[in-house]
């Protein structure tokens, strides 16, 4: 039986999981607690603004837990919740899928692009003949 995704579930999936940097953040956190600065070093291409935004979104969604230690200066750490650890497994499966099929996907994209370009050329030639 085929199951369809309702709009609310689709919104959750796209707003949490399929946003740039979500998977790398989940994988960087893994199953251990990490300080913000550690995450930032592990993901050198992400800006501080985007890292902070994604962590807040993931915290809001119950995926990440924000731990504030009352030290001077305050120490902030992040860790995956139980739900986040389950999502990490799904994220790893998604990464494996694309790793295993990347060549096939690239081949298909190239073939599609060639077919589209060939169709455009044919239309253009027909217009020139008219």
Phi and psi in radians as a Rosetta constraint file:
Dihedral C 1 N 2 CA 2 C 2 CIRCULARHARMONIC -1.430 0.35
Dihedral N 2 CA 2 C 2 N 3 CIRCULARHARMONIC 2.311 0.35
Dihedral C 2 N 3 CA 3 C 3 CIRCULARHARMONIC -1.858 0.35
Dihedral N 3 CA 3 C 3 N 4 CIRCULARHARMONIC 2.313 0.35
Dihedral C 3 N 4 CA 4 C 4 CIRCULARHARMONIC -1.718 0.35
Dihedral N 4 CA 4 C 4 N 5 CIRCULARHARMONIC 2.665 0.35
Dihedral C 4 N 5 CA 5 C 5 CIRCULARHARMONIC -1.634 0.35
Dihedral N 5 CA 5 C 5 N 6 CIRCULARHARMONIC 2.195 0.35
Dihedral C 5 N 6 CA 6 C 6 CIRCULARHARMONIC -1.324 0.35
Dihedral N 6 CA 6 C 6 N 7 CIRCULARHARMONIC 2.854 0.35
Dihedral C 6 N 7 CA 7 C 7 CIRCULARHARMONIC -1.040 0.35
Dihedral N 7 CA 7 C 7 N 8 CIRCULARHARMONIC -0.718 0.35
Dihedral C 7 N 8 CA 8 C 8 CIRCULARHARMONIC -1.114 0.35
Dihedral N 8 CA 8 C 8 N 9 CIRCULARHARMONIC -0.744 0.35
Dihedral C 8 N 9 CA 9 C 9 CIRCULARHARMONIC -1.154 0.35
Dihedral N 9 CA 9 C 9 N 10 CIRCULARHARMONIC -0.735 0.35
Dihedral C 9 N 10 CA 10 C 10 CIRCULARHARMONIC -1.081 0.35
Dihedral N 10 CA 10 C 10 N 11 CIRCULARHARMONIC -0.703 0.35
Dihedral C 10 N 11 CA 11 C 11 CIRCULARHARMONIC -1.071 0.35
Dihedral N 11 CA 11 C 11 N 12 CIRCULARHARMONIC -0.730 0.35
Dihedral C 11 N 12 CA 12 C 12 CIRCULARHARMONIC -1.120 0.35
Dihedral N 12 CA 12 C 12 N 13 CIRCULARHARMONIC -0.763 0.35
Dihedral C 12 N 13 CA 13 C 13 CIRCULARHARMONIC -1.067 0.35
Dihedral N 13 CA 13 C 13 N 14 CIRCULARHARMONIC -0.845 0.35
Dihedral C 13 N 14 CA 14 C 14 CIRCULARHARMONIC -1.290 0.35
Dihedral N 14 CA 14 C 14 N 15 CIRCULARHARMONIC -0.547 0.35
Dihedral C 14 N 15 CA 15 C 15 CIRCULARHARMONIC -1.388 0.35
Dihedral N 15 CA 15 C 15 N 16 CIRCULARHARMONIC -0.443 0.35
Dihedral C 15 N 16 CA 16 C 16 CIRCULARHARMONIC -1.842 0.35
Dihedral N 16 CA 16 C 16 N 17 CIRCULARHARMONIC -0.961 0.35
Dihedral C 16 N 17 CA 17 C 17 CIRCULARHARMONIC -1.457 0.35
Dihedral N 17 CA 17 C 17 N 18 CIRCULARHARMONIC -0.827 0.35
Dihedral C 17 N 18 CA 18 C 18 CIRCULARHARMONIC -1.682 0.35
Dihedral N 18 CA 18 C 18 N 19 CIRCULARHARMONIC 0.864 0.35
Dihedral C 18 N 19 CA 19 C 19 CIRCULARHARMONIC -1.988 0.35
Dihedral N 19 CA 19 C 19 N 20 CIRCULARHARMONIC 2.544 0.35
Dihedral C 19 N 20 CA 20 C 20 CIRCULARHARMONIC -0.987 0.35
Dihedral N 20 CA 20 C 20 N 21 CIRCULARHARMONIC 2.399 0.35
Dihedral C 20 N 21 CA 21 C 21 CIRCULARHARMONIC 1.478 0.35
Dihedral N 21 CA 21 C 21 N 22 CIRCULARHARMONIC -0.223 0.35
Dihedral C 21 N 22 CA 22 C 22 CIRCULARHARMONIC -1.103 0.35
Dihedral N 22 CA 22 C 22 N 23 CIRCULARHARMONIC -0.877 0.35
Dihedral C 22 N 23 CA 23 C 23 CIRCULARHARMONIC -1.088 0.35
Dihedral N 23 CA 23 C 23 N 24 CIRCULARHARMONIC -0.805 0.35
Dihedral C 23 N 24 CA 24 C 24 CIRCULARHARMONIC -1.070 0.35
Dihedral N 24 CA 24 C 24 N 25 CIRCULARHARMONIC -0.609 0.35
Dihedral C 24 N 25 CA 25 C 25 CIRCULARHARMONIC -1.159 0.35
Dihedral N 25 CA 25 C 25 N 26 CIRCULARHARMONIC -0.814 0.35
Dihedral C 25 N 26 CA 26 C 26 CIRCULARHARMONIC -1.010 0.35
Dihedral N 26 CA 26 C 26 N 27 CIRCULARHARMONIC -0.811 0.35
Dihedral C 26 N 27 CA 27 C 27 CIRCULARHARMONIC -1.191 0.35
Dihedral N 27 CA 27 C 27 N 28 CIRCULARHARMONIC -0.589 0.35
Dihedral C 27 N 28 CA 28 C 28 CIRCULARHARMONIC -1.210 0.35
Dihedral N 28 CA 28 C 28 N 29 CIRCULARHARMONIC -0.659 0.35
Dihedral C 28 N 29 CA 29 C 29 CIRCULARHARMONIC -1.194 0.35
Dihedral N 29 CA 29 C 29 N 30 CIRCULARHARMONIC -0.730 0.35
Dihedral C 29 N 30 CA 30 C 30 CIRCULARHARMONIC 0.961 0.35
Dihedral N 30 CA 30 C 30 N 31 CIRCULARHARMONIC -2.383 0.35
Dihedral C 30 N 31 CA 31 C 31 CIRCULARHARMONIC -1.872 0.35
Dihedral N 31 CA 31 C 31 N 32 CIRCULARHARMONIC 0.270 0.35
Dihedral C 31 N 32 CA 32 C 32 CIRCULARHARMONIC -2.090 0.35
Dihedral N 32 CA 32 C 32 N 33 CIRCULARHARMONIC 2.816 0.35
Dihedral C 32 N 33 CA 33 C 33 CIRCULARHARMONIC -1.445 0.35
Dihedral N 33 CA 33 C 33 N 34 CIRCULARHARMONIC 2.376 0.35
Dihedral C 33 N 34 CA 34 C 34 CIRCULARHARMONIC -2.323 0.35
Dihedral N 34 CA 34 C 34 N 35 CIRCULARHARMONIC 2.551 0.35
Dihedral C 34 N 35 CA 35 C 35 CIRCULARHARMONIC -1.349 0.35
Dihedral N 35 CA 35 C 35 N 36 CIRCULARHARMONIC 2.736 0.35
Dihedral C 35 N 36 CA 36 C 36 CIRCULARHARMONIC -0.979 0.35
Dihedral N 36 CA 36 C 36 N 37 CIRCULARHARMONIC -0.784 0.35
Dihedral C 36 N 37 CA 37 C 37 CIRCULARHARMONIC -1.105 0.35
Dihedral N 37 CA 37 C 37 N 38 CIRCULARHARMONIC -0.600 0.35
Dihedral C 37 N 38 CA 38 C 38 CIRCULARHARMONIC -1.156 0.35
Dihedral N 38 CA 38 C 38 N 39 CIRCULARHARMONIC -0.798 0.35
Dihedral C 38 N 39 CA 39 C 39 CIRCULARHARMONIC -1.047 0.35
Dihedral N 39 CA 39 C 39 N 40 CIRCULARHARMONIC -0.746 0.35
Dihedral C 39 N 40 CA 40 C 40 CIRCULARHARMONIC -1.065 0.35
Dihedral N 40 CA 40 C 40 N 41 CIRCULARHARMONIC -0.696 0.35
Dihedral C 40 N 41 CA 41 C 41 CIRCULARHARMONIC -1.233 0.35
Dihedral N 41 CA 41 C 41 N 42 CIRCULARHARMONIC -0.606 0.35
Dihedral C 41 N 42 CA 42 C 42 CIRCULARHARMONIC -1.237 0.35
Dihedral N 42 CA 42 C 42 N 43 CIRCULARHARMONIC -0.405 0.35
Dihedral C 42 N 43 CA 43 C 43 CIRCULARHARMONIC -2.162 0.35
Dihedral N 43 CA 43 C 43 N 44 CIRCULARHARMONIC 1.224 0.35
Dihedral C 43 N 44 CA 44 C 44 CIRCULARHARMONIC -1.137 0.35
Dihedral N 44 CA 44 C 44 N 45 CIRCULARHARMONIC -0.335 0.35
Dihedral C 44 N 45 CA 45 C 45 CIRCULARHARMONIC -1.522 0.35
Dihedral N 45 CA 45 C 45 N 46 CIRCULARHARMONIC -0.172 0.35
Dihedral C 45 N 46 CA 46 C 46 CIRCULARHARMONIC -1.549 0.35
Dihedral N 46 CA 46 C 46 N 47 CIRCULARHARMONIC 2.458 0.35
Dihedral C 46 N 47 CA 47 C 47 CIRCULARHARMONIC -1.393 0.35
Dihedral N 47 CA 47 C 47 N 48 CIRCULARHARMONIC 2.763 0.35
Dihedral C 47 N 48 CA 48 C 48 CIRCULARHARMONIC -1.046 0.35
Dihedral N 48 CA 48 C 48 N 49 CIRCULARHARMONIC -0.686 0.35
Dihedral C 48 N 49 CA 49 C 49 CIRCULARHARMONIC -1.050 0.35
Dihedral N 49 CA 49 C 49 N 50 CIRCULARHARMONIC -0.853 0.35
Dihedral C 49 N 50 CA 50 C 50 CIRCULARHARMONIC -1.194 0.35
Dihedral N 50 CA 50 C 50 N 51 CIRCULARHARMONIC -0.708 0.35
Dihedral C 50 N 51 CA 51 C 51 CIRCULARHARMONIC -1.052 0.35
Dihedral N 51 CA 51 C 51 N 52 CIRCULARHARMONIC -0.795 0.35
Dihedral C 51 N 52 CA 52 C 52 CIRCULARHARMONIC -1.086 0.35
Dihedral N 52 CA 52 C 52 N 53 CIRCULARHARMONIC -0.787 0.35
Dihedral C 52 N 53 CA 53 C 53 CIRCULARHARMONIC -1.067 0.35
Dihedral N 53 CA 53 C 53 N 54 CIRCULARHARMONIC -0.817 0.35
Dihedral C 53 N 54 CA 54 C 54 CIRCULARHARMONIC -1.122 0.35
Dihedral N 54 CA 54 C 54 N 55 CIRCULARHARMONIC -0.736 0.35
Dihedral C 54 N 55 CA 55 C 55 CIRCULARHARMONIC -1.082 0.35
Dihedral N 55 CA 55 C 55 N 56 CIRCULARHARMONIC -0.700 0.35
Dihedral C 55 N 56 CA 56 C 56 CIRCULARHARMONIC -1.137 0.35
Dihedral N 56 CA 56 C 56 N 57 CIRCULARHARMONIC -0.728 0.35
Dihedral C 56 N 57 CA 57 C 57 CIRCULARHARMONIC -1.103 0.35
Dihedral N 57 CA 57 C 57 N 58 CIRCULARHARMONIC -0.750 0.35
Dihedral C 57 N 58 CA 58 C 58 CIRCULARHARMONIC -1.199 0.35
Dihedral N 58 CA 58 C 58 N 59 CIRCULARHARMONIC -0.628 0.35
Dihedral C 58 N 59 CA 59 C 59 CIRCULARHARMONIC -1.143 0.35
Dihedral N 59 CA 59 C 59 N 60 CIRCULARHARMONIC -0.788 0.35
Dihedral C 59 N 60 CA 60 C 60 CIRCULARHARMONIC -1.028 0.35
Dihedral N 60 CA 60 C 60 N 61 CIRCULARHARMONIC -0.633 0.35
Dihedral C 60 N 61 CA 61 C 61 CIRCULARHARMONIC -1.428 0.35
Dihedral N 61 CA 61 C 61 N 62 CIRCULARHARMONIC 0.012 0.35
Dihedral C 61 N 62 CA 62 C 62 CIRCULARHARMONIC 1.387 0.35
Dihedral N 62 CA 62 C 62 N 63 CIRCULARHARMONIC 0.248 0.35
Dihedral C 62 N 63 CA 63 C 63 CIRCULARHARMONIC -1.575 0.35
Dihedral N 63 CA 63 C 63 N 64 CIRCULARHARMONIC -0.630 0.35
Dihedral C 63 N 64 CA 64 C 64 CIRCULARHARMONIC -2.121 0.35
Dihedral N 64 CA 64 C 64 N 65 CIRCULARHARMONIC 2.494 0.35
Dihedral C 64 N 65 CA 65 C 65 CIRCULARHARMONIC -1.904 0.35
Dihedral N 65 CA 65 C 65 N 66 CIRCULARHARMONIC 2.291 0.35
Dihedral C 65 N 66 CA 66 C 66 CIRCULARHARMONIC -1.682 0.35
Dihedral N 66 CA 66 C 66 N 67 CIRCULARHARMONIC 2.137 0.35
Dihedral C 66 N 67 CA 67 C 67 CIRCULARHARMONIC -2.018 0.35
Dihedral N 67 CA 67 C 67 N 68 CIRCULARHARMONIC 2.089 0.35
Dihedral C 67 N 68 CA 68 C 68 CIRCULARHARMONIC -1.886 0.35
Dihedral N 68 CA 68 C 68 N 69 CIRCULARHARMONIC 2.088 0.35
Dihedral C 68 N 69 CA 69 C 69 CIRCULARHARMONIC -1.646 0.35
Dihedral N 69 CA 69 C 69 N 70 CIRCULARHARMONIC 2.348 0.35
Dihedral C 69 N 70 CA 70 C 70 CIRCULARHARMONIC -1.469 0.35
Dihedral N 70 CA 70 C 70 N 71 CIRCULARHARMONIC 1.198 0.35
Dihedral C 70 N 71 CA 71 C 71 CIRCULARHARMONIC -1.965 0.35
Dihedral N 71 CA 71 C 71 N 72 CIRCULARHARMONIC 2.988 0.35
Dihedral C 71 N 72 CA 72 C 72 CIRCULARHARMONIC -2.103 0.35
Dihedral N 72 CA 72 C 72 N 73 CIRCULARHARMONIC 1.918 0.35
Dihedral C 72 N 73 CA 73 C 73 CIRCULARHARMONIC -1.292 0.35
Dihedral N 73 CA 73 C 73 N 74 CIRCULARHARMONIC 2.782 0.35
Dihedral C 73 N 74 CA 74 C 74 CIRCULARHARMONIC -1.033 0.35
Dihedral N 74 CA 74 C 74 N 75 CIRCULARHARMONIC 2.426 0.35
Dihedral C 74 N 75 CA 75 C 75 CIRCULARHARMONIC -1.883 0.35
Dihedral N 75 CA 75 C 75 N 76 CIRCULARHARMONIC 2.245 0.35
Dihedral C 75 N 76 CA 76 C 76 CIRCULARHARMONIC -1.994 0.35
Dihedral N 76 CA 76 C 76 N 77 CIRCULARHARMONIC 2.322 0.35
Dihedral C 76 N 77 CA 77 C 77 CIRCULARHARMONIC -2.277 0.35
Dihedral N 77 CA 77 C 77 N 78 CIRCULARHARMONIC 2.770 0.35
Dihedral C 77 N 78 CA 78 C 78 CIRCULARHARMONIC -2.281 0.35
Dihedral N 78 CA 78 C 78 N 79 CIRCULARHARMONIC 2.562 0.35
Dihedral C 78 N 79 CA 79 C 79 CIRCULARHARMONIC -2.625 0.35
Dihedral N 79 CA 79 C 79 N 80 CIRCULARHARMONIC 2.708 0.35
Dihedral C 79 N 80 CA 80 C 80 CIRCULARHARMONIC -1.296 0.35
Dihedral N 80 CA 80 C 80 N 81 CIRCULARHARMONIC 2.460 0.35
Dihedral C 80 N 81 CA 81 C 81 CIRCULARHARMONIC -1.356 0.35
Dihedral N 81 CA 81 C 81 N 82 CIRCULARHARMONIC 3.117 0.35
Dihedral C 81 N 82 CA 82 C 82 CIRCULARHARMONIC -1.040 0.35
Dihedral N 82 CA 82 C 82 N 83 CIRCULARHARMONIC -0.712 0.35
Dihedral C 82 N 83 CA 83 C 83 CIRCULARHARMONIC -1.122 0.35
Dihedral N 83 CA 83 C 83 N 84 CIRCULARHARMONIC -0.674 0.35
Dihedral C 83 N 84 CA 84 C 84 CIRCULARHARMONIC -1.134 0.35
Dihedral N 84 CA 84 C 84 N 85 CIRCULARHARMONIC -0.656 0.35
Dihedral C 84 N 85 CA 85 C 85 CIRCULARHARMONIC -1.156 0.35
Dihedral N 85 CA 85 C 85 N 86 CIRCULARHARMONIC -0.671 0.35
Dihedral C 85 N 86 CA 86 C 86 CIRCULARHARMONIC -1.126 0.35
Dihedral N 86 CA 86 C 86 N 87 CIRCULARHARMONIC -0.717 0.35
Dihedral C 86 N 87 CA 87 C 87 CIRCULARHARMONIC -1.137 0.35
Dihedral N 87 CA 87 C 87 N 88 CIRCULARHARMONIC -0.605 0.35
Dihedral C 87 N 88 CA 88 C 88 CIRCULARHARMONIC -1.028 0.35
Dihedral N 88 CA 88 C 88 N 89 CIRCULARHARMONIC -0.708 0.35
Dihedral C 88 N 89 CA 89 C 89 CIRCULARHARMONIC -1.063 0.35
Dihedral N 89 CA 89 C 89 N 90 CIRCULARHARMONIC -0.756 0.35
Dihedral C 89 N 90 CA 90 C 90 CIRCULARHARMONIC -1.116 0.35
Dihedral N 90 CA 90 C 90 N 91 CIRCULARHARMONIC -0.758 0.35
Dihedral C 90 N 91 CA 91 C 91 CIRCULARHARMONIC -1.062 0.35
Dihedral N 91 CA 91 C 91 N 92 CIRCULARHARMONIC -0.729 0.35
Dihedral C 91 N 92 CA 92 C 92 CIRCULARHARMONIC -1.133 0.35
Dihedral N 92 CA 92 C 92 N 93 CIRCULARHARMONIC -0.663 0.35
Dihedral C 92 N 93 CA 93 C 93 CIRCULARHARMONIC -1.112 0.35
Dihedral N 93 CA 93 C 93 N 94 CIRCULARHARMONIC -0.717 0.35
Dihedral C 93 N 94 CA 94 C 94 CIRCULARHARMONIC -1.094 0.35
Dihedral N 94 CA 94 C 94 N 95 CIRCULARHARMONIC -0.784 0.35
Dihedral C 94 N 95 CA 95 C 95 CIRCULARHARMONIC -1.073 0.35
Dihedral N 95 CA 95 C 95 N 96 CIRCULARHARMONIC -0.749 0.35
Dihedral C 95 N 96 CA 96 C 96 CIRCULARHARMONIC -1.080 0.35
Dihedral N 96 CA 96 C 96 N 97 CIRCULARHARMONIC -0.731 0.35
Dihedral C 96 N 97 CA 97 C 97 CIRCULARHARMONIC -1.009 0.35
Dihedral N 97 CA 97 C 97 N 98 CIRCULARHARMONIC -0.879 0.35
Dihedral C 97 N 98 CA 98 C 98 CIRCULARHARMONIC -1.216 0.35
Dihedral N 98 CA 98 C 98 N 99 CIRCULARHARMONIC -0.569 0.35
Dihedral C 98 N 99 CA 99 C 99 CIRCULARHARMONIC -1.132 0.35
Dihedral N 99 CA 99 C 99 N 100 CIRCULARHARMONIC -0.785 0.35
Dihedral C 99 N 100 CA 100 C 100 CIRCULARHARMONIC -1.188 0.35
Dihedral N 100 CA 100 C 100 N 101 CIRCULARHARMONIC -0.509 0.35
Dihedral C 100 N 101 CA 101 C 101 CIRCULARHARMONIC -1.974 0.35
Dihedral N 101 CA 101 C 101 N 102 CIRCULARHARMONIC 0.164 0.35
Dihedral C 101 N 102 CA 102 C 102 CIRCULARHARMONIC -1.057 0.35
Dihedral N 102 CA 102 C 102 N 103 CIRCULARHARMONIC -0.737 0.35
Dihedral C 102 N 103 CA 103 C 103 CIRCULARHARMONIC -1.124 0.35
Dihedral N 103 CA 103 C 103 N 104 CIRCULARHARMONIC -0.755 0.35
Dihedral C 103 N 104 CA 104 C 104 CIRCULARHARMONIC -1.119 0.35
Dihedral N 104 CA 104 C 104 N 105 CIRCULARHARMONIC -0.728 0.35
Dihedral C 104 N 105 CA 105 C 105 CIRCULARHARMONIC -1.110 0.35
Dihedral N 105 CA 105 C 105 N 106 CIRCULARHARMONIC -0.790 0.35
Dihedral C 105 N 106 CA 106 C 106 CIRCULARHARMONIC -1.086 0.35
Dihedral N 106 CA 106 C 106 N 107 CIRCULARHARMONIC -0.735 0.35
Dihedral C 106 N 107 CA 107 C 107 CIRCULARHARMONIC -1.049 0.35
Dihedral N 107 CA 107 C 107 N 108 CIRCULARHARMONIC -0.804 0.35
Dihedral C 107 N 108 CA 108 C 108 CIRCULARHARMONIC -1.090 0.35
Dihedral N 108 CA 108 C 108 N 109 CIRCULARHARMONIC -0.721 0.35
Dihedral C 108 N 109 CA 109 C 109 CIRCULARHARMONIC -1.103 0.35
Dihedral N 109 CA 109 C 109 N 110 CIRCULARHARMONIC -0.737 0.35
Dihedral C 109 N 110 CA 110 C 110 CIRCULARHARMONIC -1.132 0.35
Dihedral N 110 CA 110 C 110 N 111 CIRCULARHARMONIC -0.751 0.35
Dihedral C 110 N 111 CA 111 C 111 CIRCULARHARMONIC -1.104 0.35
Dihedral N 111 CA 111 C 111 N 112 CIRCULARHARMONIC -0.752 0.35
Dihedral C 111 N 112 CA 112 C 112 CIRCULARHARMONIC -1.060 0.35
Dihedral N 112 CA 112 C 112 N 113 CIRCULARHARMONIC -0.837 0.35
Dihedral C 112 N 113 CA 113 C 113 CIRCULARHARMONIC -1.058 0.35
Dihedral N 113 CA 113 C 113 N 114 CIRCULARHARMONIC -0.712 0.35
Dihedral C 113 N 114 CA 114 C 114 CIRCULARHARMONIC -1.100 0.35
Dihedral N 114 CA 114 C 114 N 115 CIRCULARHARMONIC -0.780 0.35
Dihedral C 114 N 115 CA 115 C 115 CIRCULARHARMONIC -1.074 0.35
Dihedral N 115 CA 115 C 115 N 116 CIRCULARHARMONIC -0.741 0.35
Dihedral C 115 N 116 CA 116 C 116 CIRCULARHARMONIC -1.123 0.35
Dihedral N 116 CA 116 C 116 N 117 CIRCULARHARMONIC -0.730 0.35
Dihedral C 116 N 117 CA 117 C 117 CIRCULARHARMONIC -1.173 0.35
Dihedral N 117 CA 117 C 117 N 118 CIRCULARHARMONIC -0.740 0.35
Dihedral C 117 N 118 CA 118 C 118 CIRCULARHARMONIC -1.060 0.35
Dihedral N 118 CA 118 C 118 N 119 CIRCULARHARMONIC -0.713 0.35
Dihedral C 118 N 119 CA 119 C 119 CIRCULARHARMONIC -1.142 0.35
Dihedral N 119 CA 119 C 119 N 120 CIRCULARHARMONIC -0.698 0.35
Dihedral C 119 N 120 CA 120 C 120 CIRCULARHARMONIC -1.108 0.35
Dihedral N 120 CA 120 C 120 N 121 CIRCULARHARMONIC -0.728 0.35
Dihedral C 120 N 121 CA 121 C 121 CIRCULARHARMONIC -1.099 0.35
Dihedral N 121 CA 121 C 121 N 122 CIRCULARHARMONIC -0.760 0.35
Dihedral C 121 N 122 CA 122 C 122 CIRCULARHARMONIC -1.074 0.35
Dihedral N 122 CA 122 C 122 N 123 CIRCULARHARMONIC -0.756 0.35
Dihedral C 122 N 123 CA 123 C 123 CIRCULARHARMONIC -1.100 0.35
Dihedral N 123 CA 123 C 123 N 124 CIRCULARHARMONIC -0.766 0.35
Dihedral C 123 N 124 CA 124 C 124 CIRCULARHARMONIC -1.069 0.35
Dihedral N 124 CA 124 C 124 N 125 CIRCULARHARMONIC -0.768 0.35
Dihedral C 124 N 125 CA 125 C 125 CIRCULARHARMONIC -1.104 0.35
Dihedral N 125 CA 125 C 125 N 126 CIRCULARHARMONIC -0.700 0.35
Dihedral C 125 N 126 CA 126 C 126 CIRCULARHARMONIC -1.134 0.35
Dihedral N 126 CA 126 C 126 N 127 CIRCULARHARMONIC -0.669 0.35
Dihedral C 126 N 127 CA 127 C 127 CIRCULARHARMONIC -1.136 0.35
Dihedral N 127 CA 127 C 127 N 128 CIRCULARHARMONIC -0.629 0.35
Dihedral C 127 N 128 CA 128 C 128 CIRCULARHARMONIC -1.169 0.35
Dihedral N 128 CA 128 C 128 N 129 CIRCULARHARMONIC -0.604 0.35
Dihedral C 128 N 129 CA 129 C 129 CIRCULARHARMONIC -1.217 0.35
Dihedral N 129 CA 129 C 129 N 130 CIRCULARHARMONIC -0.611 0.35
